[in-house]
Amino acid sequence: MTLATDYAIINLSIYLLIKLFKHKHKGFIKMESFGVYTLANDVVYNQLIALLNSIEVNVSPNIPICIIPYDGRLNRVRQEVNSRKNVILYDNWEVIQHWEEFAHQVWVAHPREMWSKASRPTWYKSHLQRKFVTFDGIFEQFVFYDCDSLVMKPVDDVIKKLAIYDFIFDDWEHTKPRSVAALDIAVVEASGMYTEANIRPKLHCSSFFGGKRGLFTAQDIAAMKQRLIAQREVEWINKTGWWDDAFLFNYMTLGGDRSLFNFTLSPDHQDRTGNCANADIFLNINNILYDKNGLKPIHRIHYMSYSPGDFARLCQGEDINICYREEFLYYRFLKHPEHRPKKLEPQNMISKTNQLFGKTMKKLQRTLF
């Protein structure tokens, strides 16, 4: 058995009790354990099922999983939670609201708040910051996966690194040019507190991270708000990432004495792999993807840049251009292969029109509200 499996089995009985009593003890449950988090609602139901199935197959069928609600659209999510013995839905709304308010106060203070409403990004006023609930959650240590991911290997290496480091990442954000980096490097350097050489290794995304409960205390959050808003360090966050949780997360992990480890900066070449569906080349061996350069195992494949609507249409049998879609369909319909589309048909004009109309309406809503 793997280390992750050992953790899961030890804590499984406790988790069964949690599922029985969670409604009676909202906001009360705390555990000394390792678990998995994701953020989801009914809109990303297809991605959630695929993610859960990939964890069951490639990590452990017993590892505890906690779904943080993106919003209140949770009917299908609740049904899925009730059907799986190791999955629960996070329901401490006081903690959720705490992180919502923190992010909202920061973004309102950002210079881009004064820009034209037409420039608002697709993630404007999103609830992506709810993933920070992980730092006040039910696991002592954890790994978080964005819902639009498939897990490809056990998390033993993450657990081992968490014995040494506070934050674990696996991405290539540190290589991005200044114009799109999470932090405005020139502004941060002008403070005299950091150089680009200090900043670069600390840049990361938020689609996959390991961490520990309690890394951000109430005092830490209050101090950060003081620096961000009163001292205008909010301007350290690149304007391209206004309302982007990953950009805010980068500020949160920049200072202090907490240690970071990014697998893509590891001295071990085997640790350095790709992870993006639309950017990296992988090889499928028995429905597990490996980095083609050296057949290195990857932590996950992340389907960034594809919308929930893309996945919904794919699962309904439309021929949607999604990289590594066969792998997604395999895990999505793993438990019910009879429901998998037998053939993918070209997208018809009605579907294309509805898709365009939906995008237009969402942009209009961002502009007006």
C-alpha positions in Angstrom: 0.0 0.0 0.0 1.1 3.6 -0.6 1.5 6.2 2.1 -1.6 8.0 0.9 -3.6 4.8 1.1 -2.3 4.2 4.7 -3.5 7.6 5.7 -6.9 7.1 4.1 -7.6 3.7 5.7 -6.6 5.0 9.2 -9.0 7.8 8.9 -11.8 6.2 7.0 -13.8 5.2 10.0 -13.6 8.7 11.3 -14.9 10.0 8.0 -17.9 7.7 8.2 -18.8 9.3 11.5 -18.3 12.7 9.9 -20.8 11.9 7.1 -23.3 10.8 9.8 -23.0 13.8 12.0 -21.8 16.6 9.8 -25.2 18.4 9.7 -25.3 18.5 13.5 -21.8 19.8 13.9 -21.4 22.5 11.2 -18.1 24.3 11.5 -17.0 22.2 14.4 -15.2 19.2 12.8 -11.4 19.3 12.9 -9.2 16.3 12.1 -5.5 15.4 12.2 -5.4 13.9 8.7 -4.5 14.2 5.0 -7.1 14.7 2.4 -8.1 16.1 -1.0 -10.0 19.3 -1.7 -11.7 20.5 -4.8 -14.1 23.4 -5.6 -17.3 22.6 -7.5 -21.0 23.1 -8.2 -23.5 21.6 -10.5 -22.2 23.6 -13.5 -19.0 21.5 -13.4 -20.7 18.2 -12.6 -19.1 16.4 -15.5 -15.6 17.5 -14.5 -16.3 16.6 -10.9 -17.3 13.1 -11.7 -14.2 12.6 -13.9 -11.9 14.0 -11.1 -13.4 11.8 -8.4 -13.1 8.7 -10.6 -9.5 9.5 -11.4 -8.7 9.9 -7.7 -10.4 6.6 -6.9 -8.4 4.8 -9.6 -5.0 6.5 -9.4 -4.7 7.5 -5.7 -7.0 5.5 -3.5 -10.7 4.5 -3.3 -10.7 5.5 0.3 -8.7 8.8 0.5 -11.0 11.5 2.1 -12.2 14.1 -0.3 -13.9 17.4 0.6 -15.8 19.4 -2.0 -15.9 23.2 -1.3 -19.1 24.7 -2.8 -18.4 27.2 -5.5 -21.9 28.6 -5.0 -25.4 27.3 -4.0 -26.0 25.2 -7.2 -25.4 21.9 -5.5 -28.3 19.5 -6.1 -26.3 17.1 -8.3 -23.2 17.5 -6.3 -25.0 16.5 -3.1 -26.4 13.4 -4.8 -22.9 12.4 -5.8 -21.5 13.1 -2.3 -24.2 10.8 -0.8 -23.2 8.0 -3.2 -19.6 8.0 -2.2 -18.4 6.9 1.2 -15.2 9.0 1.3 -16.6 12.3 0.0 -18.1 15.1 2.0 -19.4 18.6 1.2 -17.8 21.5 3.2 -20.5 23.4 5.0 -18.9 25.9 7.3 -20.3 29.1 5.6 -18.8 31.3 8.2 -15.3 30.3 7.0 -16.4 30.6 3.4 -17.7 34.1 3.9 -14.5 35.1 5.7 -12.5 34.4 2.6 -15.0 35.9 0.3 -14.9 39.2 2.2 -11.2 39.2 2.3 -10.9 38.8 -1.5 -13.7 41.3 -2.2 -12.1 44.0 -0.1 -8.8 43.5 -1.8 -10.1 43.6 -5.3 -12.2 46.7 -4.7 -9.0 48.4 -3.7 -7.2 47.4 -6.8 -6.6 50.2 -9.4 -8.4 48.2 -12.1 -11.6 48.7 -10.2 -11.7 52.1 -11.8 -11.4 50.9 -15.3 -14.2 50.6 -17.8 -16.8 48.0 -17.0 -16.4 46.6 -20.5 -12.8 45.5 -19.5 -14.0 43.1 -16.7 -12.6 39.6 -17.0 -14.7 36.4 -17.3 -13.9 35.6 -13.7 -15.1 39.0 -12.4 -16.8 38.5 -9.0 -16.2 34.8 -9.2 -16.0 32.6 -6.1 -12.6 31.0 -6.9 -11.1 32.5 -3.7 -13.2 29.9 -1.8 -10.4 27.4 -2.4 -8.5 29.3 0.4 -11.0 27.6 2.8 -8.5 24.8 2.7 -6.4 26.7 5.1 -9.2 26.7 7.7 -10.6 23.3 6.7 -11.0 19.8 8.0 -7.6 18.4 7.0 -4.4 19.0 8.8 -2.5 18.6 5.5 -4.0 18.5 2.1 -3.7 18.6 -1.7 -6.1 20.7 -3.8 -7.0 20.0 -7.4 -9.0 22.3 -9.6 -12.2 20.5 -10.6 -11.3 20.5 -14.3 -8.4 18.1 -13.7 -7.7 14.4 -13.8 -5.4 12.9 -11.2 -2.7 10.7 -12.7 -0.7 9.4 -9.8 -0.6 8.9 -6.0 0.2 11.8 -3.7 2.9 10.2 -1.7 5.5 12.7 -3.0 3.3 15.6 -1.9 2.9 14.2 1.6 6.7 13.7 1.9 7.4 17.3 0.8 4.8 18.6 3.2 7.0 17.2 6.0 9.6 19.7 4.9 7.8 22.6 3.2 4.6 24.6 3.9 3.4 25.0 0.3 3.7 22.5 -2.6 3.2 23.5 -6.2 3.7 21.9 -9.6 3.4 24.5 -12.4 5.5 26.7 -14.7 4.1 30.1 -13.7 7.6 31.2 -12.7 8.7 31.1 -16.4 6.0 33.5 -17.6 7.0 36.9 -19.0 6.6 40.0 -16.8 3.5 41.2 -18.7 1.4 38.2 -17.5 3.2 37.1 -14.4 1.0 37.0 -11.3 2.9 39.8 -9.6 3.9 43.1 -11.2 7.6 42.4 -10.8 8.7 46.0 -11.6 6.3 47.4 -8.9 7.4 44.8 -6.3 11.1 45.5 -7.1 10.5 49.3 -6.7 9.5 48.6 -3.1 13.1 47.7 -2.4 12.0 44.5 -0.6 12.5 42.0 -3.4 14.5 41.4 -6.6 13.2 39.5 -9.6 15.6 36.7 -8.6 13.7 36.5 -5.2 10.3 36.7 -6.8 10.5 34.3 -9.7 10.9 31.0 -7.8 7.9 31.9 -5.7 5.4 32.4 -8.6 2.8 29.7 -8.9 -0.7 28.9 -10.0 -3.6 27.7 -7.8 -4.9 24.8 -9.9 -2.9 22.4 -7.8 -1.3 23.0 -4.4 -0.4 21.2 -1.2 -0.6 22.9 2.2 -1.5 22.8 5.8 -4.3 24.0 7.9 -3.6 27.2 9.9 -1.0 28.7 7.6 -3.0 31.9 7.5 -4.3 33.0 10.9 -6.8 35.8 11.5 -3.9 38.0 12.4 -2.1 37.2 9.2 -5.2 38.1 7.1 -5.7 41.4 9.0 -2.0 42.3 8.5 -2.2 41.5 4.8 -5.3 43.6 4.3 -3.5 46.5 6.0 -0.6 46.2 3.6 -2.7 45.5 0.6 -5.2 48.3 1.1 -3.8 51.0 3.4 -0.2 50.6 2.2 -1.3 50.0 -1.5 0.6 46.8 -1.9 -2.5 45.7 -3.9 -0.7 47.3 -6.8 1.9 44.5 -6.5 -0.7 42.2 -8.1 -0.6 42.3 -11.9 -3.6 44.1 -13.3 -4.1 41.3 -15.8 -5.1 39.1 -12.9 -7.7 41.3 -11.2 -10.2 39.0 -9.5 -8.0 36.0 -10.2 -7.5 33.9 -7.1 -4.1 32.7 -8.3 -2.7 36.2 -8.5 -4.0 37.0 -5.0 -2.5 33.7 -3.8 0.9 34.7 -5.1 0.8 37.8 -2.9 -0.2 35.8 0.1 2.8 33.4 -0.3 5.4 35.9 -1.2 6.4 37.2 2.2 6.9 35.7 5.6 9.0 32.7 6.5 6.8 30.0 5.1 8.6 27.7 2.7 7.6 26.7 -0.9 8.5 23.8 -3.1 7.6 23.7 -6.8 8.2 20.3 -8.5 9.1 22.1 -11.7 12.1 23.7 -9.9 13.2 20.4 -8.4 16.8 19.3 -8.8 15.4 15.9 -9.8 14.6 15.9 -13.5 11.9 13.3 -13.0 9.9 15.8 -11.0 9.7 18.4 -13.8 6.7 17.6 -16.0 4.0 19.3 -17.9 0.4 19.4 -16.7 -1.8 21.5 -19.2 -4.1 19.7 -21.6 -3.8 22.4 -24.3 0.0 23.0 -24.0 1.8 19.8 -23.1 2.4 16.5 -24.8 1.5 13.3 -22.9 1.5 9.6 -23.6 -1.4 7.4 -22.6 -0.4 4.1 -21.0 -3.4 2.2 -19.7 -5.4 5.4 -19.3 -2.7 7.1 -17.3 -0.9 10.0 -18.8 2.9 10.5 -18.7 5.1 13.4 -19.8 6.3 12.4 -23.2 9.8 13.7 -22.5 11.2 10.8 -20.5 7.8 9.1 -19.7 7.7 10.9 -16.4 4.5 10.4 -14.3 2.5 13.6 -13.9 0.4 14.7 -10.9 -2.6 15.8 -13.0 -3.7 17.0 -16.4 -5.4 20.3 -16.1 -8.1 21.2 -18.7 -7.7 24.9 -18.4 -9.2 27.3 -21.0 -12.1 24.9 -21.7 -15.6 25.9 -20.4 -18.0 23.8 -18.5 -20.3 24.1 -21.5 -17.6 22.5 -23.7 -17.5 19.4 -21.4 -21.3 19.2 -21.2 -21.6 19.2 -25.0 -18.8 16.6 -25.3 -20.5 14.3 -22.8 -23.7 14.7 -24.7 -22.0 13.4 -27.9 -20.9 16.6 -29.6 -17.5 16.7 -31.4 -15.9 19.4 -29.2 -12.2 20.1 -29.8 -10.8 19.3 -26.4 -7.2 18.0 -26.1 -7.1 14.6 -24.4 -10.8 14.3 -24.6 -10.7 10.5 -24.8 -9.0 10.4 -21.5 -11.6 12.7 -20.0 -14.5 10.6 -21.4 -12.9 7.5 -20.0 -12.8 8.8 -16.4 -16.1 10.6 -16.7 -18.0 7.5 -17.7 -15.8 5.0 -15.8 -18.6 3.8 -13.6 -21.3 3.9 -16.3 -19.6 3.2 -19.6 -23.0 2.4 -21.2 -23.8 6.2 -20.9 -20.6 7.2 -22.8 -21.4 8.6 -26.3 -20.9 5.9 -28.9 -20.0 8.5 -31.5 -19.2 12.2 -31.5 -21.3 14.2 -33.9 -20.3 17.6 -35.4 -21.7 20.6 -33.5 -25.0 21.7 -35.2 -26.0 25.4 -35.9 -28.4 25.6 -33.1 -25.8 24.5 -30.6 -23.3 27.0 -32.0 -25.9 29.8 -31.9 -26.8 29.0 -28.3 -23.2 28.9 -27.3 -22.5 32.3 -28.8 -25.6 33.8 -27.2 -24.6 32.5 -23.8 -21.1 34.0 -24.1 -22.7 37.4 -25.2 -25.1 37.4 -22.3 -22.4 36.6 -19.7 -20.3 39.5 -21.1 -23.3 41.8 -20.9 -23.9 40.8 -17.3 -20.3 41.6 -16.3 -20.6 45.0 -17.9 -24.0 45.9 -16.3 -23.5 44.4 -12.9 
